[in-house]
Every structure is written in C-alpha cells, then in structure tokens.
C-alpha cells in the first residue's frame, strides 16, 4: 500500500523542485524508494497470475528514475513528482501495449493500452484493426470496460482529424483507425489510493484491459 509519507514527499517535492531541497531530503527519498519497490512488488505478485506475459518482470522493468530528462523540454524542473508503474510483456523500454499506474496526490489513475507507437508499429496496429475491427469493438463495448473506462482517450493529440493514409473515410472502423494512441484510463480517488486494498483493487481494474493489451500486442508481435 502507498503511505501518506510517500504522497507528502511527492507533494513537497512538487513545491520545492530543485536540487538543493532534494539533496537535503535524502532520508525521505530513501523511504520513498522503499515504498516504491514494495508497491511494484505487490502489483507484480497480484498481476502475474492474472497475465502470464508479465512473469519475467522485476522491479527494475516497471519503475522509473525520479530524475526527469530535461534535454528537450521547456520544463527544466529536475525531478518527477509522481510515481509511475508500467507493466508490459516486453518490459518498459519496448513499445508494446501494457498496464500503467500513476500515483500522485489528487491525480492518480490506472490504465493501459498502446501508448503513441512509432510509425511502423502504428501501421501494424491499424492493419490489425482493418482486419479485426469487430473484435476491437467487442472489447470496447464490453460492459465491464465501459463501466470502468468509458472509452478510449480522445485527447487533442490522440486522434487524427481525417482518415489516415491508405484508408478510405468510409471504412466501417474509420473512427478507430484515426487514433494515434490507444489508451484507456480510470481515476483513482485519494481514499482508494490510501486503502490497504489499493493494489488488489487496482489490479482488478487493470486486468479488464487485458483483451485490449492482447489485441495490440498480437498486432505488434505477429510476423507478416
């Protein structure tokens, strides 16, 4: 479970996001790292029996360094102020679909899917939709998926305004083919975040996305 100390550390870091403060609070950071590892280990213990493609994962495959990569960012604050957990068949440095947990004061969520694949992988994903869009529609219309996630994320950068290249605008799945990123998310309340059942309850939400994850990973890993 997530401790109040971890959430407070992240909140204080958000308000003091510079190196001197961080260095002066190394004792709190060490406690945060312990909580991070314990939380990831708990998620893996629960998720592996539910999705055997995660069996090879360890903490290092699912966690992120707290240091931000600021080389190409206008935001030069040096540290992340949330805890991220990514669970994916191909580990975190591959572009397969997977499950994600975002832990942050007042902004926590769970979700998953295929996150902004590169051009070659997006082409594979669209080819899979072209041939099996009825299967994807069934996944997205599943009552459990609709209840928890509603629909795929439709942010401004997630969806093309017109039909993608090589697809006619009259294609029966044209609205699905317009997506550039196939993600679904659901909010986690502060009460849920601090609950002793946080990991178990969140895992139950994540596993609803298993058919969506499998659909896109089939597209990305099948030859031809």
C-alpha positions in Angstrom: 0.0 0.0 0.0 1.0 3.6 -0.5 1.9 5.5 2.6 0.9 9.1 3.5 4.7 9.9 3.8 5.3 9.0 0.2 2.4 11.2 -1.0 3.6 14.0 1.2 7.2 13.7 -0.1 5.9 13.9 -3.7 3.8 17.0 -2.8 6.7 18.7 -1.1 8.9 17.9 -4.0 6.4 19.5 -6.3 6.6 22.7 -4.3 10.4 22.5 -4.0 11.6 21.0 -7.2 15.3 21.9 -7.2 18.5 20.0 -6.4 19.3 21.6 -3.0 16.0 20.7 -1.5 16.2 17.2 -2.9 19.7 16.7 -1.5 18.6 18.0 1.9 15.7 15.4 2.0 17.6 12.3 1.1 16.3 10.4 4.1 12.7 11.0 2.9 13.8 10.0 -0.6 15.2 6.7 0.7 11.8 5.9 2.4 10.1 6.8 -0.8 12.3 4.4 -2.8 11.4 1.6 -0.3 7.7 2.3 -0.7 8.1 2.4 -4.5 9.8 -1.0 -4.6 7.3 -2.6 -2.2 4.4 -1.2 -4.2 5.7 -2.5 -7.5 6.5 -5.9 -6.0 2.9 -6.1 -4.6 1.5 -5.3 -8.1 3.6 -7.9 -9.8 2.6 -10.5 -7.2 -1.1 -9.9 -7.9 -0.8 -9.2 -11.7 1.4 -12.1 -12.8 -1.2 -14.8 -12.1 -3.7 -12.8 -14.0 -1.5 -12.2 -17.1 1.3 -14.7 -17.5 3.1 -12.5 -20.1 4.3 -10.4 -17.1 6.0 -13.3 -15.5 9.6 -12.2 -16.3 9.1 -8.7 -14.9 11.1 -7.4 -11.9 11.1 -4.0 -10.1 13.7 -2.5 -12.5 11.5 -3.3 -15.5 8.4 -1.5 -14.1 9.9 1.6 -12.4 11.4 4.9 -13.4 14.2 7.1 -12.2 13.0 10.2 -10.3 15.2 12.4 -12.5 13.4 13.9 -15.5 15.0 14.0 -18.9 15.0 17.8 -19.5 17.3 17.9 -22.6 14.5 18.7 -25.0 11.9 20.0 -22.6 10.8 23.6 -21.8 10.1 22.5 -18.3 13.5 22.4 -16.6 12.4 21.1 -13.2 14.8 18.2 -12.4 12.5 15.7 -10.7 9.3 13.8 -11.3 6.6 14.4 -8.8 4.6 11.2 -9.3 5.3 7.5 -9.0 4.8 5.5 -12.2 4.4 1.8 -12.6 4.5 0.2 -16.1 3.8 -3.5 -16.6 4.3 -4.8 -20.1 5.2 -8.1 -21.8 8.3 -6.5 -23.4 9.4 -4.5 -20.4 9.4 -0.8 -20.2 11.8 0.0 -23.0 9.8 -1.6 -25.7 6.7 -0.2 -27.4 4.3 -3.0 -26.7 0.9 -2.4 -25.0 0.7 -2.8 -21.3 -0.7 -1.6 -17.9 0.1 1.6 -16.1 -0.5 3.0 -12.6 0.1 6.7 -11.9 0.4 7.7 -8.3 0.2 11.4 -7.4 -1.7 13.4 -4.8 -5.1 14.2 -6.3 -4.3 13.0 -9.8 -3.9 9.2 -9.5 -5.2 6.9 -12.2 -4.9 3.4 -13.7 -5.0 2.5 -17.3 -3.3 0.9 -20.2 -3.2 0.1 -23.9 -0.8 1.1 -26.6 0.9 4.5 -26.0 1.9 6.5 -29.0 3.6 3.8 -31.1 6.1 4.8 -33.7 5.0 5.0 -37.4 5.8 1.3 -38.2 4.0 0.0 -35.1 1.0 2.3 -35.7 0.8 0.9 -39.2 0.7 -2.6 -37.7 -2.0 -1.6 -35.2 -4.1 -0.1 -37.9 -3.7 -3.2 -40.1 -5.0 -5.3 -37.2 -8.0 -3.0 -36.8 -8.6 -3.1 -40.5 -8.9 -6.9 -40.4 -10.4 -7.4 -37.0 -12.3 -4.2 -36.1 -15.3 -6.2 -34.9 -13.1 -7.9 -32.3 -11.8 -4.5 -31.1 -15.3 -3.1 -31.0 -16.5 -6.0 -28.8 -13.6 -5.3 -26.4 -14.5 -1.6 -26.2 -18.2 -2.3 -25.8 -17.8 -4.9 -23.1 -20.0 -3.7 -20.2 -17.1 -4.0 -17.7 -14.8 -1.9 -19.9 -17.5 0.7 -20.4 -18.3 0.9 -16.7 -14.7 1.4 -15.7 -13.1 3.2 -18.6 -15.9 4.6 -20.7 -14.0 4.7 -24.0 -10.5 5.2 -25.4 -8.8 8.5 -24.5 -9.7 11.1 -27.2 -7.3 13.9 -26.3 -6.4 16.5 -29.0 -3.2 14.8 -29.9 -4.7 11.3 -29.7 -6.9 11.3 -32.8 -6.4 12.4 -36.4 -9.0 14.9 -37.8 -9.2 13.0 -41.1 -8.7 9.4 -42.3 -5.2 8.1 -42.1 -3.2 7.4 -45.2 -4.2 4.3 -47.1 -7.7 4.1 -45.5 -10.9 5.3 -47.1 -13.0 7.7 -45.0 -16.0 5.3 -45.5 -14.2 2.4 -43.7 -16.6 0.9 -41.1 -13.9 1.4 -38.4 -12.6 4.7 -39.6 -13.1 6.3 -36.1 -10.9 3.7 -34.6 -8.3 4.0 -37.4 -7.9 7.7 -36.7 -6.4 7.1 -33.3 -2.7 7.6 -32.9 -2.6 6.2 -29.3 -4.9 3.5 -27.9 -5.3 4.2 -24.2 -8.0 3.8 -21.6 -7.7 5.3 -18.1 -9.8 5.5 -14.9 -9.3 7.8 -11.9 -8.2 6.6 -8.5 -9.5 8.6 -5.6 -7.4 9.6 -2.7 -9.4 7.2 -0.5 -8.7 4.3 -2.9 -5.0 5.3 -3.1 -4.5 5.1 0.7 -6.6 2.0 1.1 -5.0 -1.2 2.3 -6.7 -2.9 -0.6 -5.2 -0.4 -3.1 -3.1 -2.8 -5.1 -5.7 -5.6 -5.2 -8.5 -3.3 -6.2 -6.4 -1.5 -8.8 -5.2 -4.8 -10.3 -8.8 -5.8 -10.7 -9.4 -2.7 -12.8 -6.2 -3.2 -14.8 -7.0 -6.7 -15.8 -10.2 -5.6 -17.5 -7.8 -4.1 -20.1 -6.1 -7.5 -20.8 -8.1 -8.1 -24.0 -7.2 -4.6 -25.3 -3.5 -5.2 -24.4 -3.6 -8.6 -26.1 -5.2 -7.3 -29.3 -2.5 -4.7 -29.9 0.4 -6.9 -28.8 -0.8 -9.6 -31.3 -0.6 -6.9 -33.9 2.9 -5.8 -33.0 4.4 -9.3 -32.5 2.9 -11.3 -35.3 5.1 -11.5 -38.4 3.7 -10.7 -41.8 
